[in-house]
Amino acid sequence: MLNEQLIAAKDIQNEIKAAEAAIDDALASLGRLAGKLVAARREFDIELNVGAKAFDRIGEATALICQTRSKVLGVHAVLSDVRETAPGFRELGFGALQPSEAKLADQPVGLRAVI
């Protein structure tokens, strides 16, 4: 049973890392897209108002992804409660939160998930 719990914990840990990487990739992609729009506008001497709605949408999408990032960060905190509801699961680090990130997620610094 303990071995199965450790396997499940590792699977969860891997999925959290994959989700965080996907969020980072999406943020980076939106940044590159915004940069390319600016570069194209300048290169072709297009008026500033052309494409303004596209920039608004990119900004909105970026804000939503940042909110998603914060929510995923909160998953670490939720998983830390597992020890109280599932005795026998051992502590497994899912990455400590930095002080600024912990404040964003309203969680204590050095949080560890327990599985």
C-alpha positions in Angstrom: 0.0 0.0 0.0 2.8 2.5 0.9 4.5 1.8 -2.5 1.2 2.5 -4.3 0.9 5.7 -2.4 4.4 6.8 -3.3 3.7 6.0 -7.0 0.5 8.0 -6.8 2.3 10.9 -5.1 5.0 10.9 -7.8 2.4 10.9 -10.6 0.7 13.9 -9.0 4.0 15.7 -8.5 4.8 15.1 -12.2 1.4 16.4 -13.3 1.8 19.6 -11.2 5.2 20.2 -12.7 3.7 19.6 -16.2 0.8 22.0 -15.6 3.2 24.7 -14.3 5.4 24.3 -17.3 2.4 24.6 -19.6 1.4 27.8 -17.9 4.9 29.2 -18.2 5.0 28.3 -21.9 1.6 30.0 -22.5 2.9 33.2 -20.8 6.1 33.1 -22.8 4.2 32.5 -26.1 1.8 35.5 -25.4 4.9 37.7 -24.7 6.5 36.7 -28.0 3.2 37.3 -29.9 2.9 40.8 -28.4 6.5 41.5 -29.3 6.0 40.3 -32.9 2.9 42.5 -33.3 4.8 45.5 -32.1 7.7 44.7 -34.4 5.4 44.3 -37.4 3.6 47.5 -36.7 6.9 49.4 -36.5 8.4 47.8 -39.5 5.5 48.6 -41.8 4.8 52.0 -40.2 1.2 51.1 -39.2 -0.8 53.4 -37.1 -0.8 52.7 -33.3 -4.6 52.1 -33.2 -4.4 49.3 -35.8 -4.4 46.1 -33.9 -5.3 47.8 -30.6 -8.0 45.2 -29.9 -5.6 42.4 -30.5 -3.3 43.9 -27.8 -6.3 44.2 -25.5 -7.1 40.5 -26.0 -3.5 39.5 -25.4 -3.5 41.5 -22.2 -6.7 39.9 -21.1 -5.4 36.5 -21.9 -2.1 37.2 -20.1 -4.1 38.3 -17.0 -6.2 35.1 -17.0 -3.1 32.9 -17.3 -1.5 34.8 -14.4 -4.7 34.1 -12.4 -4.5 30.5 -13.4 -0.8 30.4 -12.3 -1.9 31.7 -8.9 -4.6 29.0 -8.6 -2.2 26.2 -9.6 0.2 27.6 -7.0 -2.6 27.1 -4.4 -2.8 23.4 -5.3 0.4 23.0 -3.3 -1.4 24.2 -0.2 -4.5 22.1 -0.7 -2.3 19.0 -1.1 -0.6 19.7 2.2 -3.9 19.0 3.9 -3.8 15.4 2.7 -1.9 14.3 5.7 -4.9 15.0 7.9 -7.4 13.2 5.7 -5.3 10.3 4.5 -3.1 9.0 7.3 -0.2 6.9 6.2 0.8 9.2 3.3 4.3 10.4 3.8 5.6 13.9 3.2 6.7 14.5 -0.3 8.0 17.9 -1.4 6.2 19.6 -4.2 8.5 22.6 -4.3 8.7 25.3 -1.6 7.0 28.5 -2.3 9.1 31.7 -2.4 8.0 34.4 0.1 6.4 36.6 -2.7 4.6 33.6 -4.2 3.4 32.4 -0.8 1.9 35.9 -0.1 0.2 35.7 -3.5 -1.3 32.3 -2.7 -2.1 33.3 0.9 0.0 30.4 2.1 2.9 30.2 4.5 6.5 30.3 3.2 8.2 26.9 2.8 5.0 25.1 2.1 5.2 21.4 1.3 2.6 19.1 -0.1 1.9 15.9 1.8 0.9 12.8 -0.1 
